[in-house]
Amino acid sequence: MLKWIQEKWSALFAEKVPFDPAVLNDPLALQIAWTPVNRGGASFRTHRLVAVNPYRMEFRPTAGSLMFGGFFALAGACAFVFPMVFAIKSHNIPSGLFAIYPMLIGLVFMLVGGWIIRWSSAPIVIDKEEKAVWKGRKSPREFFNVSELKVYTEIKNIHALQLISKYCNGAKSYYISYELNLVLADGRRINLTDHGNRKKLIVDAQTLAEFIDVPLWNAL
C-alpha cells in the first residue's frame, strides 16, 4: 500500500520532461496535437483489453468501473425507498409530502447510476473481419449511416496509437489520467479509453498496436 502511494505521489508531483515528437521520425507526429482529446478522466482503471478471438479485440469495463455506476444506483435506490417506507408507516401526510424531495433526489441518482453502467459497459471493438473500430453493442453494418456512431473508423485509416497523460481535478485532489488515442492518416485523433492505471494501459496499447500492425507513440 505504501509503495502504491509513493508511486502515485511521485507521478503526480515529479517534474515531467516534455515529450518531443521529433524522436518518432514521422512527419505526422509533428502535425498532430499532443494535448488531451477528452476533458476529465479517471483515477482508476476503467477498461481492459480482451482478445475475443484471433480477429477481434474489445475494451471492456472493469469491475471498478461498473461498481462506480452501481454505487450511484444503490445510493439512489436507498434515498428513494426509505423515505417512502417511513411516510407510509407514519400515516402522516406532511411527512409524506416531505419525503417527496429525497425520493426525487434518489430517482436522479438511480438514473445517473443506470446511465453510467450502460455507457461504460458498451464495448470498444477492434475487429479485423469488420475492418473497423467502433464503440457500441451493434455492428456498424446495422446502422444506415455509421456517422451515428460516436467512435468509428476503418482500420486502414489508423496511422498510429498515441499515449498521453493529463492532470485532472477530482473532488478532493488532483490525479493523473492516461489517454489511448487512435491517430488517423489525416491527422484526426479518436479517443479509445482514458483511465488512471499507467502500466496496464501501456501493456494494452502495445498489444493493440501489434494486433492492428501500427506503431505506438508513447509519450508517457
C-alpha positions in Angstrom: 0.0 0.0 0.0 2.8 2.4 1.0 4.6 1.6 -2.3 1.5 2.4 -4.3 1.0 5.7 -2.5 4.7 6.6 -3.2 4.3 5.8 -6.9 1.2 7.9 -7.2 2.8 10.8 -5.3 5.9 10.7 -7.4 3.9 10.5 -10.7 1.8 13.5 -9.7 4.4 15.8 -8.5 7.6 14.8 -10.4 8.7 17.3 -13.0 7.7 15.8 -16.4 10.2 16.2 -19.2 8.3 17.5 -22.3 7.8 14.9 -25.0 9.5 15.7 -28.3 7.5 14.1 -31.2 10.5 14.6 -33.5 12.1 11.5 -31.9 9.4 9.4 -33.7 10.8 10.3 -37.1 7.4 10.7 -38.6 6.1 13.9 -40.2 2.5 13.3 -39.0 3.7 13.1 -35.4 4.8 16.8 -35.7 1.5 17.8 -37.2 -1.0 16.3 -34.7 -1.8 17.6 -31.2 -0.3 16.1 -28.1 -2.9 17.6 -25.8 -5.8 15.6 -24.3 -8.7 14.7 -26.6 -11.2 14.5 -23.7 -11.8 16.6 -20.7 -11.7 14.8 -17.4 -10.6 11.2 -16.9 -10.4 8.5 -14.2 -8.1 7.8 -11.3 -8.6 4.0 -11.6 -8.6 1.5 -14.4 -11.9 1.7 -16.2 -11.3 -0.6 -19.2 -9.2 -3.7 -20.1 -8.3 -5.1 -23.5 -9.8 -8.6 -24.1 -9.0 -10.9 -27.0 -12.4 -12.2 -28.1 -11.0 -14.3 -31.0 -8.0 -14.1 -33.4 -9.7 -11.4 -35.4 -11.4 -9.3 -32.7 -10.4 -7.4 -29.6 -12.5 -5.3 -27.2 -12.0 -2.8 -24.5 -14.5 -3.9 -21.8 -15.3 -2.2 -18.5 -13.5 -3.3 -15.3 -15.4 -4.3 -12.2 -14.4 -1.0 -10.6 -16.0 0.9 -13.5 -19.3 -0.9 -13.1 -19.2 -0.6 -9.3 -18.8 3.2 -9.7 -22.1 3.3 -11.5 -23.6 0.8 -9.2 -22.8 3.0 -6.2 -24.9 5.8 -7.6 -27.8 3.5 -8.4 -27.7 1.9 -5.0 -27.5 5.2 -3.1 -30.4 6.5 -5.2 -32.5 3.4 -4.5 -31.9 3.8 -0.8 -32.8 7.5 -0.9 -35.9 6.7 -2.9 -37.3 3.7 -0.9 -36.5 4.7 2.8 -38.5 8.0 2.9 -41.4 6.3 1.2 -41.5 3.5 3.7 -41.2 6.0 6.6 -44.1 8.1 5.2 -46.3 5.0 4.8 -45.6 3.7 8.3 -46.1 7.1 9.9 -49.5 7.7 8.3 -48.6 11.4 8.3 -49.5 13.5 5.3 -46.9 16.2 5.9 -44.2 13.6 6.4 -45.3 12.0 3.1 -45.0 15.3 1.3 -41.6 16.0 2.8 -40.5 12.5 1.6 -41.0 13.6 -2.0 -37.8 15.6 -2.1 -35.4 12.9 -1.1 -37.3 10.5 -3.3 -36.8 12.8 -6.3 -33.1 13.1 -5.4 -32.9 9.3 -5.1 -34.5 8.9 -8.5 -32.0 11.2 -10.1 -29.1 9.2 -8.6 -30.7 6.0 -9.8 -31.0 7.4 -13.4 -27.4 8.7 -13.3 -26.1 5.3 -12.0 -28.0 3.4 -14.7 -26.7 5.7 -17.4 -23.1 5.3 -16.1 -23.4 1.5 -16.1 -25.0 1.4 -19.6 -22.4 3.9 -21.1 -19.4 2.2 -19.5 -20.5 -1.3 -20.4 -20.6 -0.6 -24.1 -17.6 -2.3 -25.6 -15.0 -0.6 -27.8 -14.4 -3.1 -30.6 -11.4 -3.6 -32.9 -12.5 -6.2 -35.5 -10.3 -7.3 -38.4 -13.2 -9.1 -40.2 -15.3 -5.9 -40.0 -12.2 -4.0 -40.8 -13.3 -1.3 -38.3 -13.0 0.1 -34.8 -16.2 1.3 -33.1 -17.9 1.7 -29.7 -21.2 0.1 -29.2 -23.1 -3.2 -28.9 -24.2 -3.2 -32.6 -22.1 -3.8 -35.6 -21.6 -0.8 -38.0 -23.4 -2.9 -40.6 -26.6 -2.4 -38.6 -26.5 1.3 -39.0 -27.8 3.1 -42.1 -25.2 5.8 -41.5 -22.0 5.0 -39.5 -21.8 8.7 -38.5 -24.4 7.8 -35.9 -21.5 6.1 -34.0 -19.5 8.5 -31.8 -16.4 6.3 -32.2 -15.9 4.8 -35.6 -13.1 4.4 -38.2 -11.9 1.8 -40.6 -8.7 0.1 -39.5 -6.9 1.1 -42.8 -7.2 4.7 -41.7 -5.3 4.2 -38.5 -1.7 5.5 -38.7 -0.6 5.0 -35.1 -1.7 4.8 -31.5 -1.0 7.6 -29.1 -0.4 7.5 -25.4 -0.5 10.8 -23.4 -1.1 11.9 -19.8 -3.1 14.7 -18.2 -3.8 16.2 -14.8 -7.4 16.1 -13.7 -9.1 17.9 -10.8 -11.0 15.4 -8.7 -13.5 16.2 -5.9 -10.8 16.5 -3.2 -7.5 16.2 -5.0 -5.6 16.1 -8.3 -4.9 12.9 -10.2 -3.3 11.8 -13.4 -5.3 10.1 -16.2 -3.9 8.5 -19.3 -5.4 8.6 -22.8 -5.1 6.0 -25.5 -5.9 7.6 -28.8 -6.1 6.5 -32.4 -4.2 8.7 -34.8 -5.7 8.7 -38.3 -3.8 9.2 -41.5 -5.5 12.6 -41.9 -4.3 13.8 -38.5 -7.5 13.4 -36.6 -7.5 11.6 -33.3 -10.1 9.4 -31.7 -10.0 8.5 -28.0 -10.4 4.8 -27.2 -10.0 4.8 -23.4 -8.9 7.1 -20.6 -8.0 5.9 -17.1 -5.6 6.0 -14.3 -3.6 2.8 -14.5 -0.5 3.7 -16.5 1.2 0.3 -16.5 -1.9 -1.6 -17.6 -2.7 0.9 -20.3 0.8 0.7 -21.8 0.5 -3.1 -22.0 -2.9 -2.9 -23.6 -1.7 -0.3 -26.1 1.3 -2.4 -27.0 -0.9 -5.5 -27.5 -3.4 -3.4 -29.7 -0.6 -1.9 -31.8 0.7 -5.3 -32.6 -2.8 -6.6 -33.4 -3.5 -3.9 -36.0 0.1 -3.5 -37.0 0.7 0.2 -36.4 3.3 2.0 -34.3 2.7 3.0 -30.7 3.6 6.6 -29.9 4.2 6.5 -26.2 4.6 10.0 -24.6 4.1 8.7 -21.0 
